Amino acid sequence: MSNIAEGFERGSQREFYRYLYIARSSCAELRSQLYIACDVGYISNGQFEELWNLAENTARVIGGLKNSVKHTRDSIKS
């Protein structure tokens, strides 16, 4: 969420897109951390599944926003 806010405040479509890319990558990083948390017993398998699904859905939403910003940015260029 912080990456998205920071990118938005940068004031350009290009920077916003860049920070959305970073935010989506952070979702992938979180998913890898979930494996570790589950493997060492910090969270249960059920918690892992629930959190994994939330991270996946969040990544999809960010991906959709990223595509929308890219489309808007490309339209402005034309």
C-alpha positions as a Markdown table, in Angstrom:
| # | Residue | x | y | z |
|---|---|---|---|---|
| 1 | Met | 0.0 | 0.0 | 0.0 |
| 2 | Ser | 2.9 | 2.4 | 0.8 |
| 3 | Asn | 4.4 | 1.8 | -2.6 |
| 4 | Ile | 1.1 | 2.6 | -4.3 |
| 5 | Ala | 0.7 | 5.8 | -2.3 |
| 6 | Glu | 4.2 | 6.9 | -3.0 |
| 7 | Gly | 3.9 | 6.2 | -6.7 |
| 8 | Phe | 0.6 | 8.1 | -6.9 |
| 9 | Glu | 2.1 | 11.1 | -5.2 |
| 10 | Arg | 5.0 | 11.2 | -7.6 |
| 11 | Gly | 2.6 | 13.0 | -10.0 |
| 12 | Ser | 3.3 | 11.1 | -13.2 |
| 13 | Gln | 1.8 | 8.1 | -14.8 |
| 14 | Arg | 5.2 | 6.7 | -15.5 |
| 15 | Glu | 6.2 | 6.8 | -11.8 |
| 16 | Phe | 2.9 | 5.5 | -10.7 |
| 17 | Tyr | 3.3 | 2.5 | -13.0 |
| 18 | Arg | 6.8 | 1.9 | -11.7 |
| 19 | Tyr | 5.6 | 1.9 | -8.1 |
| 20 | Leu | 2.7 | -0.4 | -9.0 |
| 21 | Tyr | 5.3 | -2.8 | -10.4 |
| 22 | Ile | 7.2 | -2.6 | -7.2 |
| 23 | Ala | 4.0 | -3.2 | -5.1 |
| 24 | Arg | 3.2 | -6.3 | -7.2 |
| 25 | Ser | 6.7 | -7.6 | -6.7 |
| 26 | Ser | 6.3 | -7.1 | -2.9 |
| 27 | Cys | 3.3 | -9.4 | -3.1 |
| 28 | Ala | 5.6 | -12.1 | -4.5 |
| 29 | Glu | 8.1 | -11.4 | -1.7 |
| 30 | Leu | 5.3 | -11.8 | 0.8 |
| 31 | Arg | 4.2 | -15.1 | -0.6 |
| 32 | Ser | 7.8 | -16.5 | -0.3 |
| 33 | Gln | 7.8 | -15.3 | 3.3 |
| 34 | Leu | 4.5 | -17.1 | 4.0 |
| 35 | Tyr | 6.3 | -20.4 | 3.0 |
| 36 | Ile | 9.0 | -19.7 | 5.6 |
| 37 | Ala | 6.4 | -18.8 | 8.3 |
| 38 | Cys | 4.5 | -22.0 | 7.6 |
| 39 | Asp | 7.6 | -24.2 | 7.5 |
| 40 | Val | 8.9 | -22.9 | 10.9 |
| 41 | Gly | 5.5 | -23.1 | 12.5 |
| 42 | Tyr | 4.6 | -19.5 | 12.9 |
| 43 | Ile | 1.4 | -20.0 | 11.0 |
| 44 | Ser | -0.8 | -23.0 | 10.4 |
| 45 | Asn | -1.5 | -24.5 | 7.0 |
| 46 | Gly | -5.0 | -23.0 | 7.1 |
| 47 | Gln | -3.6 | -19.6 | 7.9 |
| 48 | Phe | -1.0 | -20.0 | 5.1 |
| 49 | Glu | -3.8 | -20.8 | 2.6 |
| 50 | Glu | -5.9 | -17.8 | 3.7 |
| 51 | Leu | -3.0 | -15.4 | 3.6 |
| 52 | Trp | -1.7 | -16.8 | 0.3 |
| 53 | Asn | -5.1 | -16.3 | -1.3 |
| 54 | Leu | -5.3 | -12.7 | 0.0 |
| 55 | Ala | -1.8 | -12.0 | -1.4 |
| 56 | Glu | -2.7 | -13.5 | -4.8 |
| 57 | Asn | -5.9 | -11.5 | -5.0 |
| 58 | Thr | -4.0 | -8.4 | -4.1 |
| 59 | Ala | -1.4 | -9.0 | -6.8 |
| 60 | Arg | -4.2 | -9.5 | -9.3 |
| 61 | Val | -5.8 | -6.2 | -8.3 |
| 62 | Ile | -2.5 | -4.4 | -8.5 |
| 63 | Gly | -1.9 | -6.1 | -11.9 |
| 64 | Gly | -5.2 | -4.8 | -13.2 |
| 65 | Leu | -4.5 | -1.3 | -12.0 |
| 66 | Lys | -1.0 | -1.5 | -13.5 |
| 67 | Asn | -2.5 | -2.5 | -16.9 |
| 68 | Ser | -5.0 | 0.3 | -16.6 |
| 69 | Val | -2.3 | 2.9 | -15.9 |
| 70 | Lys | -0.2 | 1.5 | -18.8 |
| 71 | His | -3.2 | 1.8 | -21.1 |
| 72 | Thr | -3.9 | 5.3 | -20.0 |
| 73 | Arg | -0.3 | 6.3 | -20.3 |
| 74 | Asp | 0.0 | 4.8 | -23.8 |
| 75 | Ser | -3.2 | 6.6 | -24.9 |
| 76 | Ile | -1.8 | 9.9 | -23.7 |
| 77 | Lys | 1.4 | 9.3 | -25.8 |
| 78 | Ser | -0.7 | 8.7 | -29.0 |
